[in-house]
Amino acid sequence: LDAFQALRLLSTRGHYSIDIIIGWYMAVNVSNYAGRLGRYYSRGTTFHDIMPTNAEEAFETVTGVADMR
């Protein structure tokens, strides 16, 4: 199906061939490494370990501001 989409885009001048080649390269190579990196860093943790425990901790995580008392 993706090959037909690429052929349609090239035939209707929706994209240039370099766009499709670079898009394919990024999808195959970069996303593969990103997935492996994510699996590497997520070993040994659960969803509950990552989630903040209260509203203040969630706010500090999102904003990057911590209350230093």
C-alpha positions, 0 to 999 in steps of 0.5 A: 500500500505504501508503494502505491501511495509513493507512486501516486505522489510522484505521478501527481507531482505531490512530492519530489522523489528526494522527499520520498527517499528521505522520508523512507530513510527516516522512517526505516533508520531513525525510528528503528533506533529511537524505538530501541533507545526507548526500550533500553531506557524503559527496562526495569520501570513500570508505568506507576514508577514514572507517574507523579504521585500528587498534583504538585509533583506533576506540576513541577515535572511539567514546568521544570520548576521545583519548590525549594524549601 
